[in-house]
Amino acid sequence: MAEKTKETVLELDNLTMKFGGLTAVGDFNDKIKQGEILGLIGPNGAGKTTVFNVVTGVYKPTAGKVKFLGEDITGYPPYYITHFGIARTFQNIRLFKTMTVLENLQASMHHELSNQGPDRILKKWGKEPKRKQKLWFWRAALKLGYFQKEREQKEKAYRILETLSMQRFADEPAGSLPYGEQRKLEIARALATTPKLLLLDEPAAGMNPSESVALMELVRKIRDEFDVTVFLIEHDMKVVMGLCERIIVMDYGREIAKGLPEAIRSDPKVIEAYLGEEWKDAEVS
């Protein structure tokens, strides 16, 4: 019996981002399938995070389109992108450090109280006055179901923490957690938005080897248990080669290679631009 074709979650069509005369990303194309773990690698300044910033609405692309589950979301602002089901983490930890771990997750669910789902957003995009946008919270807060929703969100936050084995930290200030647990909390907070696509920007940064191995296991668990597609940027090649099912390589804003890890590690262009000869025959667990 033929394997069922997986749905395209994210489609990037000739994506280009220019800053004045500098082309940070040029004619970037790819389709990410449901359940895939895709890696994006390359030297510093290659344009990797710019791709993430365009996908999540931080930047409006100079040219090209971003399609999510078949819907054109090009240029939508980040708070709309979140409603559609895309979440991300950042290179630098951006937790609310004086708030508890549980409160950090609950803050990520605040958009659910606005009653602004994807269908309503599509109808209102570019049409609703800003003064009405400011009333979203108050409309939600005055509804009878608000506090019930808040209780449900707290229960959801606990379930996420339990899945990531972080429930013991629920009432601890986020800033008091060990570095590796803060990294996990960043991912947990992104999961709290109930994403279909999770973008991880250097999740292994600053981790020791044992923490990096644990991270790989965690990402696979998240993909399977939360049914999310994962798109990650990472410089730790043991993590990339051991975790990603497919890899895209960028250099100077352009894609220079794309394929399975085995092909990428032996590609002469990738070796010259980024990996170096030592990775050609290296063992990857």
Backbone bond lengths (Angstrom), bond angles and torsions (degrees), N, CA, C in turn:
res aa  C-N    CA-C-N  psi(-1)  N-CA   C-N-CA  omega(-1)  CA-C   N-CA-C  phi
1 M - - - 1.467 - - 1.530 109.54 -
2 A 1.315 117.19 131.02 1.461 121.78 -177.47 1.526 111.00 -66.84
3 E 1.316 115.19 141.69 1.466 120.26 178.55 1.524 110.07 -69.05
4 K 1.329 115.92 137.63 1.453 121.24 -179.76 1.528 110.30 -65.29
5 T 1.319 116.22 133.37 1.458 121.02 178.84 1.522 110.14 -67.16
6 K 1.320 115.84 130.12 1.463 119.89 -178.66 1.526 110.37 -80.19
7 E 1.323 114.69 145.69 1.462 121.71 -179.39 1.526 110.80 -69.04
8 T 1.345 115.27 142.78 1.456 120.37 173.79 1.529 108.68 -78.06
9 V 1.319 116.78 119.08 1.462 121.62 -178.85 1.525 110.45 -86.07
10 L 1.320 116.56 -49.81 1.462 121.51 -177.50 1.519 109.68 -129.23
11 E 1.328 115.46 131.45 1.458 121.27 176.10 1.523 109.23 -124.64
12 L 1.320 116.17 122.82 1.457 122.54 177.83 1.522 107.41 -109.96
13 D 1.325 115.26 117.45 1.460 121.38 -171.86 1.523 110.81 -114.82
14 N 1.333 116.57 106.07 1.477 122.79 179.13 1.532 112.15 49.41
15 L 1.297 115.86 43.63 1.464 121.40 -176.31 1.533 110.48 -67.57
16 T 1.332 115.20 126.47 1.460 121.36 -179.48 1.521 109.07 -134.50
17 M 1.352 115.93 134.56 1.456 121.34 177.48 1.517 108.37 -133.97
18 K 1.340 115.15 116.19 1.458 120.93 -179.82 1.524 110.11 -115.16
19 F 1.327 114.95 143.22 1.455 121.97 173.37 1.528 106.34 -120.72
20 G 1.326 115.72 98.39 1.462 119.20 -173.32 1.519 109.43 63.40
21 G 1.325 116.71 -124.86 1.459 120.46 179.18 1.518 114.20 -88.10
22 L 1.348 117.56 -0.60 1.454 121.51 -178.41 1.522 110.70 -94.90
23 T 1.305 116.90 126.59 1.457 121.70 174.82 1.522 108.16 -95.20
24 A 1.328 116.39 101.67 1.466 121.32 -179.08 1.516 111.26 -74.62
25 V 1.334 116.32 -36.25 1.467 122.84 175.84 1.522 107.42 -138.44
26 G 1.323 116.68 130.40 1.458 119.64 -178.09 1.514 112.83 -128.96
27 D 1.324 116.84 121.22 1.471 123.96 174.30 1.532 112.01 49.15
28 F 1.320 116.04 53.44 1.467 121.95 -179.43 1.526 109.30 -86.57
29 N 1.329 116.37 127.90 1.467 121.69 -177.79 1.521 110.52 -132.47
30 D 1.321 115.98 135.06 1.465 119.74 170.22 1.521 110.05 -171.02
31 K 1.334 114.62 158.74 1.460 121.98 173.38 1.517 107.58 -125.90
32 I 1.322 116.86 125.68 1.453 122.18 -179.49 1.526 108.40 -105.29
33 K 1.326 115.44 124.67 1.452 121.08 -176.39 1.527 111.73 -89.36
34 Q 1.315 115.74 156.77 1.460 122.28 -179.11 1.529 110.67 -57.79
35 G 1.330 116.23 131.53 1.451 122.26 176.52 1.516 114.64 82.18
36 E 1.307 117.46 1.36 1.457 121.10 -178.40 1.526 111.13 -78.32
37 I 1.332 116.55 149.75 1.458 122.26 168.54 1.518 105.82 -113.21
38 L 1.320 116.03 105.73 1.459 123.03 -174.65 1.517 110.33 -108.91
39 G 1.327 117.06 132.86 1.447 121.65 178.47 1.517 112.04 -104.85
40 L 1.328 115.89 143.56 1.464 122.65 175.79 1.516 107.15 -123.22
41 I 1.337 117.29 115.66 1.453 121.12 -175.22 1.526 110.77 -128.27
42 G 1.319 114.89 167.92 1.456 121.24 178.74 1.518 110.20 153.11
43 P 1.324 117.13 170.05 1.472 120.96 -179.36 1.526 111.91 -62.91
44 N 1.327 116.40 162.67 1.463 120.51 172.93 1.526 109.41 -57.75
45 G 1.320 116.32 136.18 1.452 120.55 -179.84 1.515 114.27 84.00
46 A 1.343 117.00 7.66 1.473 120.20 -178.20 1.528 112.69 -74.20
47 G 1.343 117.52 -18.73 1.465 120.99 -179.96 1.513 114.36 110.80
48 K 1.331 117.08 9.26 1.467 121.01 -174.78 1.534 112.33 -63.81
49 T 1.328 116.55 -52.61 1.466 119.86 -178.96 1.524 110.82 -67.12
50 T 1.324 117.33 -29.02 1.469 119.80 175.81 1.517 110.59 -62.34
51 V 1.336 117.09 -38.39 1.472 120.42 175.24 1.525 109.71 -58.79
52 F 1.338 116.83 -47.19 1.462 120.82 178.50 1.529 110.97 -60.68
53 N 1.330 116.47 -41.78 1.467 120.02 -178.07 1.520 111.97 -65.76
54 V 1.314 117.27 -32.69 1.465 120.11 176.85 1.530 110.46 -72.57
55 V 1.321 116.33 -43.41 1.475 120.26 179.81 1.528 110.89 -60.34
56 T 1.339 117.18 -39.84 1.470 120.90 -175.61 1.523 113.77 -92.49
57 G 1.324 118.05 7.71 1.455 120.92 172.78 1.509 115.83 84.43
58 V 1.325 118.26 6.28 1.460 120.10 175.79 1.523 109.49 -65.91
59 Y 1.337 116.45 -39.38 1.461 122.69 175.41 1.522 109.62 -119.55
60 K 1.310 115.74 144.10 1.458 120.80 169.65 1.519 106.89 -92.70
61 P 1.334 118.56 124.77 1.468 119.72 -173.69 1.526 112.67 -65.24
62 T 1.310 114.78 150.17 1.456 120.72 176.17 1.524 110.48 -67.56
63 A 1.320 115.50 -35.30 1.464 121.68 178.04 1.521 108.50 -155.33
64 G 1.341 114.96 164.51 1.458 120.08 178.62 1.516 113.06 92.37
65 K 1.343 115.71 176.97 1.463 121.42 -176.24 1.521 111.56 -132.54
66 V 1.336 113.90 150.93 1.455 122.51 171.77 1.527 106.84 -117.20
67 K 1.333 116.35 119.18 1.462 120.61 178.86 1.523 109.02 -117.53
68 F 1.322 115.12 131.38 1.459 121.33 -179.89 1.522 108.70 -121.78
69 L 1.318 116.06 117.48 1.470 122.38 -176.29 1.530 110.71 52.07
70 G 1.326 115.56 39.95 1.451 121.99 176.81 1.506 115.44 85.01
71 E 1.334 117.79 -6.18 1.462 122.12 -177.76 1.528 109.91 -99.18
72 D 1.309 117.04 132.50 1.464 121.58 177.60 1.527 108.75 -76.18
73 I 1.346 116.47 112.46 1.466 121.02 -179.00 1.529 110.89 -115.04
74 T 1.321 116.97 19.35 1.456 121.67 -177.12 1.527 111.55 -56.89
75 G 1.321 117.15 124.25 1.453 121.50 175.57 1.511 115.59 81.94
76 Y 1.345 118.44 -0.95 1.461 119.08 176.82 1.526 109.34 -66.11
77 P 1.330 119.11 144.56 1.469 120.99 -179.86 1.533 111.19 -71.78
78 P 1.332 117.66 161.25 1.465 121.30 -174.68 1.521 114.95 -54.97
79 Y 1.331 118.30 -38.65 1.468 118.66 -176.41 1.529 111.67 -69.34
80 Y 1.325 118.42 -25.27 1.457 120.55 172.63 1.523 110.70 -77.36
81 I 1.327 116.42 -39.73 1.461 120.89 179.18 1.531 110.10 -57.78
82 T 1.323 116.92 -39.46 1.464 121.20 179.09 1.518 111.08 -60.84
83 H 1.323 117.07 -42.06 1.458 120.98 178.74 1.526 111.77 -60.22
84 F 1.299 117.00 -35.48 1.459 120.30 -178.23 1.519 112.31 -72.16
85 G 1.341 117.85 -24.54 1.456 119.59 176.48 1.507 115.26 119.06
86 I 1.340 117.72 29.53 1.458 122.25 175.71 1.527 108.63 -117.44
87 A 1.324 116.83 128.44 1.464 121.77 178.43 1.520 108.97 -130.20
88 R 1.336 116.08 158.50 1.462 119.55 -178.27 1.513 111.92 -146.81
89 T 1.326 115.03 161.98 1.456 122.00 166.66 1.526 106.94 -115.89
90 F 1.336 116.67 173.12 1.459 121.23 -175.82 1.525 110.88 -122.12
91 Q 1.328 115.41 163.95 1.469 120.56 178.14 1.521 110.72 -58.97
92 N 1.324 116.08 -44.55 1.464 121.34 179.01 1.526 109.09 -98.70
93 I 1.324 116.08 139.52 1.464 120.80 -179.65 1.525 110.11 -63.24
94 R 1.332 115.71 129.87 1.467 120.92 -176.47 1.527 111.41 -127.17
95 L 1.299 116.00 49.69 1.457 121.02 179.60 1.521 111.14 -80.69
96 F 1.335 115.94 160.19 1.466 121.49 167.53 1.535 105.57 -84.58
97 K 1.315 116.36 92.77 1.455 120.93 -164.34 1.524 114.50 -69.43
98 T 1.329 117.99 -26.68 1.465 119.42 179.50 1.522 112.22 -87.87
99 M 1.321 117.39 -11.10 1.456 121.61 176.16 1.521 109.32 -86.38
100 T 1.321 117.00 156.41 1.457 119.74 178.98 1.525 110.42 -70.88
101 V 1.312 114.74 165.83 1.466 120.84 177.24 1.524 109.92 -58.37
102 L 1.326 116.57 -45.16 1.457 120.72 179.73 1.528 111.29 -62.31
103 E 1.315 117.16 -42.68 1.468 121.15 179.75 1.527 111.69 -64.76
104 N 1.324 117.37 -32.86 1.465 120.38 176.19 1.523 110.57 -61.40
105 L 1.324 116.61 -42.12 1.469 119.96 178.98 1.521 111.32 -68.84
106 Q 1.332 116.09 -41.56 1.469 119.50 -179.68 1.528 111.45 -63.93
107 A 1.331 116.59 -35.17 1.467 119.66 178.01 1.526 110.61 -62.28
108 S 1.332 116.79 -33.95 1.464 120.76 179.98 1.523 112.25 -70.56
109 M 1.320 116.98 -18.59 1.462 120.55 -179.15 1.522 112.79 -94.57
110 H 1.317 117.00 2.15 1.467 120.23 -175.50 1.519 112.46 -57.39
111 H 1.339 117.62 -33.14 1.467 120.27 -177.82 1.519 112.11 -62.54
112 E 1.342 117.68 -23.35 1.455 120.49 -179.58 1.531 112.02 -67.66
113 L 1.338 116.24 -22.10 1.460 120.58 -178.38 1.525 112.79 -80.48
114 S 1.340 116.75 -11.14 1.458 119.85 -175.96 1.516 113.08 -83.24
115 N 1.363 116.54 -12.20 1.464 120.83 -179.18 1.525 111.92 59.59
116 Q 1.317 115.91 35.72 1.457 120.48 179.90 1.521 109.47 -114.03
117 G 1.339 116.64 74.04 1.451 121.39 178.67 1.507 111.95 -73.16
118 P 1.349 117.68 172.16 1.466 121.85 -177.71 1.520 114.28 -54.63
119 D 1.345 117.46 -40.26 1.471 119.50 -178.63 1.523 111.56 -63.26
120 R 1.332 116.29 -43.38 1.470 119.45 -179.95 1.519 110.97 -68.52
121 I 1.339 115.68 -35.95 1.462 119.49 179.45 1.516 110.40 -63.81
122 L 1.329 116.52 -43.32 1.462 119.89 -179.56 1.523 111.43 -60.49
123 K 1.321 116.36 -36.37 1.465 120.49 -179.70 1.526 111.52 -73.46
124 K 1.308 115.99 -32.51 1.459 119.81 -172.71 1.526 113.88 -99.03
125 W 1.320 116.78 -8.31 1.466 120.10 -175.05 1.527 111.07 -54.90
126 G 1.313 115.79 117.93 1.455 120.49 177.47 1.514 114.52 80.17
127 K 1.332 118.43 2.56 1.460 120.38 -175.18 1.524 113.06 -116.86
128 E 1.325 116.77 -28.61 1.461 118.69 -175.28 1.529 111.52 -82.67
129 P 1.335 118.62 127.20 1.466 121.52 179.19 1.526 111.10 -60.13
130 K 1.339 116.16 150.09 1.456 120.57 -178.38 1.518 111.98 -62.01
131 R 1.339 116.48 -30.89 1.465 118.49 -178.97 1.526 110.77 -63.97
132 K 1.351 116.88 -31.16 1.455 120.23 177.91 1.525 110.92 -75.25
133 Q 1.345 116.42 -34.55 1.449 119.81 178.78 1.526 110.59 -58.91
134 K 1.325 117.06 -36.54 1.463 121.50 -178.18 1.525 111.87 -68.81
135 L 1.330 117.15 -16.50 1.460 120.34 -178.32 1.515 112.65 -88.85
136 W 1.360 118.73 -5.58 1.462 120.93 -176.07 1.530 111.49 -54.56
137 F 1.339 115.37 -48.78 1.466 118.10 -176.36 1.525 111.13 -61.76
138 W 1.329 116.31 -45.31 1.473 119.19 -176.24 1.515 111.90 -67.97
139 R 1.321 117.28 -34.52 1.466 119.41 175.65 1.525 110.51 -61.72
140 A 1.339 114.46 -41.99 1.462 118.95 -179.56 1.528 110.93 -70.04
141 A 1.342 116.67 -42.06 1.460 120.89 -174.74 1.520 112.13 -64.82
142 L 1.317 117.61 -30.65 1.458 120.92 -176.28 1.521 113.38 -85.24
143 K 1.327 117.31 -6.84 1.457 119.88 179.06 1.528 110.01 -77.20
144 L 1.340 115.79 149.20 1.456 120.47 -176.01 1.520 112.09 -64.75
145 G 1.331 117.12 -27.72 1.457 120.00 -176.58 1.517 114.28 -84.65
146 Y 1.303 117.83 3.26 1.467 120.92 -174.42 1.521 111.79 -60.98
147 F 1.337 117.42 -50.26 1.459 120.23 -175.08 1.525 111.32 -71.13
148 Q 1.321 117.04 -30.84 1.458 119.87 174.37 1.527 109.94 -64.53
149 K 1.333 115.04 -42.37 1.463 119.82 177.85 1.524 110.73 -61.72
150 E 1.313 116.29 -38.77 1.462 120.82 179.37 1.524 110.70 -62.85
151 R 1.329 117.31 -41.07 1.467 120.73 177.65 1.529 110.77 -64.33
152 E 1.323 115.60 -40.76 1.463 119.76 179.09 1.525 111.11 -63.21
153 Q 1.330 115.74 -37.49 1.454 119.66 179.52 1.526 111.25 -67.48
154 K 1.317 116.61 -37.05 1.461 119.90 178.09 1.520 110.68 -64.02
155 E 1.324 116.42 -41.08 1.466 121.13 177.45 1.526 110.50 -64.23
156 K 1.310 116.28 -40.97 1.466 121.25 178.21 1.528 110.13 -62.54
157 A 1.326 117.12 -42.07 1.463 121.33 179.51 1.527 110.99 -61.40
158 Y 1.335 116.76 -42.20 1.462 120.37 178.12 1.526 111.00 -62.55
159 R 1.332 117.26 -39.92 1.469 120.72 -179.93 1.527 110.82 -62.96
160 I 1.330 116.60 -40.28 1.468 120.36 178.66 1.524 110.15 -64.85
161 L 1.333 116.51 -44.14 1.460 120.00 179.75 1.523 111.22 -62.92
162 E 1.321 116.98 -38.11 1.462 120.49 178.31 1.526 110.92 -65.40
163 T 1.325 117.06 -40.79 1.463 120.92 179.39 1.514 111.36 -62.87
164 L 1.347 116.33 -35.31 1.456 121.25 -179.48 1.540 111.99 -93.87
165 S 1.356 116.21 10.36 1.477 122.41 179.84 1.525 111.54 55.56
166 M 1.332 116.59 42.80 1.460 122.05 -179.33 1.522 112.71 -120.69
167 Q 1.335 117.84 9.99 1.457 120.13 -174.13 1.525 112.91 -61.77
168 R 1.334 116.83 -26.50 1.469 119.49 -179.24 1.518 112.44 -68.64
169 F 1.331 116.15 -16.60 1.465 120.12 -179.85 1.535 112.64 -97.07
170 A 1.311 118.57 3.92 1.471 122.46 -169.87 1.526 113.53 -50.51
171 D 1.317 117.64 -41.38 1.466 120.78 -175.58 1.524 113.57 -101.56
172 E 1.325 116.83 10.26 1.457 121.47 178.97 1.531 110.56 -89.11
173 P 1.327 118.25 145.81 1.475 119.39 174.17 1.530 109.52 -61.00
174 A 1.306 116.57 137.27 1.462 120.66 -176.69 1.522 112.04 -58.39
175 G 1.340 116.94 -35.70 1.451 120.88 -178.20 1.513 114.52 -70.22
176 S 1.337 117.72 -12.83 1.460 120.94 -178.86 1.523 112.42 -90.27
177 L 1.322 118.09 -6.48 1.460 121.69 -177.90 1.526 111.53 -73.84
178 P 1.339 117.53 149.92 1.471 120.09 171.87 1.526 109.82 -58.72
179 Y 1.330 116.00 156.65 1.461 121.04 -174.49 1.533 112.55 -53.85
180 G 1.324 116.87 -47.47 1.464 119.89 -178.70 1.512 112.78 -61.37
181 E 1.327 116.79 -36.63 1.471 120.64 179.10 1.526 110.99 -72.25
182 Q 1.339 117.29 -31.75 1.468 119.64 175.15 1.525 110.45 -64.84
183 R 1.332 116.00 -38.77 1.463 119.94 175.72 1.531 110.81 -61.52
184 K 1.324 116.41 -42.43 1.469 120.85 177.99 1.516 110.61 -64.65
185 L 1.336 116.44 -37.93 1.466 119.79 179.64 1.528 111.35 -64.54
186 E 1.337 116.70 -36.40 1.467 119.73 175.15 1.521 110.29 -57.32
187 I 1.328 116.09 -43.68 1.465 120.63 179.42 1.527 110.06 -67.93
188 A 1.338 116.84 -42.31 1.463 120.56 178.79 1.515 111.38 -59.73
189 R 1.324 115.81 -40.69 1.464 120.16 -179.56 1.529 110.68 -65.25
190 A 1.326 116.34 -38.11 1.461 119.45 176.24 1.529 110.53 -65.42
191 L 1.329 117.08 -40.41 1.469 120.96 179.37 1.525 111.70 -65.03
192 A 1.320 116.54 -26.11 1.463 120.53 -179.51 1.528 112.39 -64.34
193 T 1.327 117.70 -18.80 1.466 120.66 177.87 1.522 112.06 -83.28
194 T 1.347 116.70 1.86 1.471 123.67 -178.53 1.527 111.59 56.85
195 P 1.320 117.01 59.29 1.467 119.27 -177.44 1.522 113.09 -79.23
196 K 1.322 114.71 157.41 1.463 121.78 168.61 1.527 109.35 -99.42
197 L 1.344 115.38 -23.49 1.457 121.72 177.60 1.528 108.30 -129.84
198 L 1.329 116.85 127.22 1.459 122.51 -178.65 1.522 109.21 -115.82
199 L 1.330 116.54 120.69 1.457 122.85 178.36 1.523 108.79 -102.12
200 L 1.323 116.55 121.91 1.459 121.77 -179.05 1.521 109.05 -114.50
201 D 1.334 116.87 117.30 1.457 121.74 -177.87 1.532 109.07 -100.57
202 E 1.322 116.41 101.97 1.460 124.69 -179.64 1.534 112.35 53.56
203 P 1.330 117.73 58.42 1.471 120.24 -177.67 1.518 114.09 -65.58
204 A 1.354 118.19 -23.50 1.461 120.84 -178.86 1.522 113.21 -92.93
205 A 1.325 118.09 4.38 1.470 121.02 -177.89 1.522 110.92 -57.93
206 G 1.322 116.31 127.34 1.454 121.08 177.16 1.515 115.13 81.51
207 M 1.326 117.86 0.26 1.466 120.74 -178.78 1.522 111.23 -86.98
208 N 1.328 115.99 149.17 1.458 120.45 173.44 1.533 109.06 -81.39
209 P 1.338 118.52 169.77 1.470 120.59 -175.13 1.528 114.65 -55.67
210 S 1.324 118.04 -41.27 1.469 120.10 -178.99 1.526 110.86 -68.25
211 E 1.337 116.71 -37.28 1.462 119.95 176.97 1.524 110.89 -66.66
212 S 1.327 117.22 -35.49 1.468 121.02 179.04 1.520 111.19 -66.28
213 V 1.340 116.97 -40.00 1.466 120.87 176.81 1.529 110.04 -63.58
214 A 1.328 116.13 -42.66 1.468 120.52 178.54 1.528 111.01 -63.72
215 L 1.328 116.18 -36.33 1.460 120.62 178.00 1.523 111.13 -62.83
216 M 1.324 117.05 -42.71 1.455 120.45 178.84 1.524 111.14 -58.65
217 E 1.327 115.72 -45.16 1.463 120.38 178.00 1.521 110.93 -63.11
218 L 1.333 116.34 -38.74 1.460 120.99 180.00 1.527 111.50 -64.86
219 V 1.330 117.64 -44.10 1.464 121.07 -178.84 1.529 110.36 -62.53
220 R 1.326 116.99 -42.18 1.472 119.54 177.57 1.533 110.52 -62.83
221 K 1.325 115.96 -41.21 1.468 120.41 179.87 1.522 110.45 -63.76
222 I 1.338 116.33 -42.70 1.463 120.97 178.65 1.522 110.56 -61.86
223 R 1.336 116.21 -45.35 1.466 120.27 179.57 1.531 111.19 -57.05
224 D 1.325 115.75 -43.58 1.466 120.00 -175.83 1.524 112.93 -78.00
225 E 1.336 117.58 -45.84 1.462 120.46 -173.33 1.524 113.23 -80.56
226 F 1.339 117.38 -29.20 1.459 120.09 179.70 1.529 111.98 -101.83
227 D 1.332 116.59 -1.11 1.463 122.40 177.78 1.523 111.12 54.03
228 V 1.331 116.19 50.85 1.451 120.95 179.99 1.529 110.45 -115.77
229 T 1.306 115.40 154.75 1.450 123.36 172.61 1.522 107.57 -94.41
230 V 1.335 117.75 140.25 1.460 121.39 -173.65 1.527 110.36 -119.54
231 F 1.332 115.19 130.18 1.459 123.56 177.22 1.518 105.64 -125.30
232 L 1.337 117.53 116.19 1.457 118.17 -173.11 1.516 113.11 -130.67
233 I 1.332 114.17 148.01 1.459 124.01 171.03 1.522 106.42 -105.40
234 E 1.329 116.97 133.70 1.457 118.56 -179.43 1.526 110.13 -158.34
235 H 1.355 115.16 143.41 1.461 121.08 176.33 1.528 111.96 -100.16
236 D 1.324 117.82 -15.41 1.460 121.48 177.55 1.523 108.08 -77.42
237 M 1.326 116.99 102.73 1.457 120.71 -173.33 1.525 113.45 -68.97
238 K 1.324 117.68 -24.49 1.461 118.58 174.54 1.526 110.56 -66.37
239 V 1.325 115.62 -37.40 1.467 119.83 176.46 1.523 110.15 -68.37
240 V 1.308 116.72 -47.39 1.470 120.97 -177.68 1.521 111.25 -61.62
241 M 1.332 116.93 -51.62 1.459 120.92 -176.33 1.526 112.66 -69.27
242 G 1.324 116.19 -30.33 1.457 119.56 -179.04 1.506 114.87 -87.28
243 L 1.322 116.95 -15.72 1.463 120.86 -174.00 1.526 113.49 -112.29
244 C 1.316 117.03 -43.18 1.466 120.50 -171.10 1.529 111.93 -78.38
245 E 1.305 115.69 138.94 1.458 121.96 178.61 1.530 111.18 -86.47
246 R 1.318 115.17 -20.87 1.458 121.33 178.60 1.530 106.92 -151.92
247 I 1.340 116.29 149.48 1.461 120.47 -175.01 1.526 110.13 -134.43
248 I 1.342 115.45 139.38 1.466 122.56 171.27 1.519 107.39 -113.00
249 V 1.321 116.56 136.08 1.465 121.14 179.72 1.525 109.06 -114.62
250 M 1.337 116.18 131.17 1.457 122.26 178.31 1.518 110.83 -116.15
251 D 1.328 115.76 150.34 1.457 122.52 172.58 1.523 107.81 -152.84
252 Y 1.320 116.25 130.10 1.468 121.81 -178.27 1.534 112.12 51.43
253 G 1.331 116.24 42.56 1.459 121.00 174.55 1.504 115.81 79.91
254 R 1.334 117.38 0.87 1.457 120.78 -176.43 1.528 110.37 -121.54
255 E 1.317 115.42 150.09 1.450 120.53 172.64 1.520 109.00 -75.80
256 I 1.338 116.63 127.21 1.468 119.73 178.86 1.523 112.57 -111.09
257 A 1.335 116.87 -15.06 1.460 119.94 178.75 1.520 109.68 -162.31
258 K 1.321 115.46 157.05 1.464 121.43 -179.85 1.523 107.68 -157.50
259 G 1.343 116.64 135.58 1.454 118.16 177.73 1.507 113.78 159.37
260 L 1.320 115.92 -164.46 1.453 122.36 179.39 1.526 109.75 -72.66
261 P 1.340 117.84 154.70 1.468 120.37 -178.90 1.531 113.33 -53.19
262 E 1.336 117.21 -39.97 1.464 120.49 -178.31 1.525 111.31 -61.57
263 A 1.326 115.98 -39.06 1.463 119.77 179.90 1.525 111.58 -73.72
264 I 1.324 116.59 -38.35 1.469 120.94 -177.88 1.521 111.33 -64.79
265 R 1.306 117.53 -42.78 1.459 120.90 -174.81 1.522 112.94 -68.90
266 S 1.346 116.64 -17.58 1.463 119.57 179.38 1.525 112.66 -110.72
267 D 1.331 116.84 5.85 1.463 120.47 -179.70 1.540 109.49 -74.73
268 P 1.335 118.49 123.32 1.470 120.87 -177.61 1.530 113.86 -57.88
269 K 1.330 117.37 -37.03 1.466 120.16 179.83 1.521 110.98 -66.48
270 V 1.335 116.94 -38.57 1.462 121.05 -179.51 1.522 110.44 -71.56
271 I 1.327 116.52 -40.10 1.464 121.23 178.56 1.525 110.24 -61.43
272 E 1.318 116.33 -43.38 1.457 120.51 -178.45 1.529 112.00 -69.92
273 A 1.332 116.69 -42.18 1.469 120.40 -174.27 1.517 113.11 -81.22
274 Y 1.351 117.94 -27.07 1.455 117.82 -168.37 1.526 115.33 -146.60
275 L 1.324 118.65 -55.48 1.460 120.14 -167.95 1.523 114.39 -74.69
276 G 1.333 116.69 -43.01 1.458 119.40 -172.29 1.526 110.31 86.83
277 E 1.306 116.61 160.04 1.463 122.37 -174.38 1.527 113.33 -63.93
278 E 1.350 117.73 -26.09 1.459 119.62 -174.29 1.529 113.08 -64.64
279 W 1.358 116.66 -19.99 1.469 119.08 -177.77 1.516 113.06 -88.75
280 K 1.325 117.35 -10.98 1.460 120.04 -175.44 1.521 112.49 -59.04
281 D 1.337 116.76 -44.10 1.471 120.95 -177.02 1.523 112.39 -118.27
282 A 1.319 116.38 18.35 1.462 120.21 -177.64 1.522 111.60 -69.55
283 E 1.326 115.73 147.80 1.465 121.19 175.47 1.521 109.59 -81.71
284 V 1.340 116.42 133.74 1.460 121.61 178.82 1.514 107.63 -123.80
285 S 1.325 116.11 123.67 1.471 119.83 -178.91 1.519 110.18 -86.06
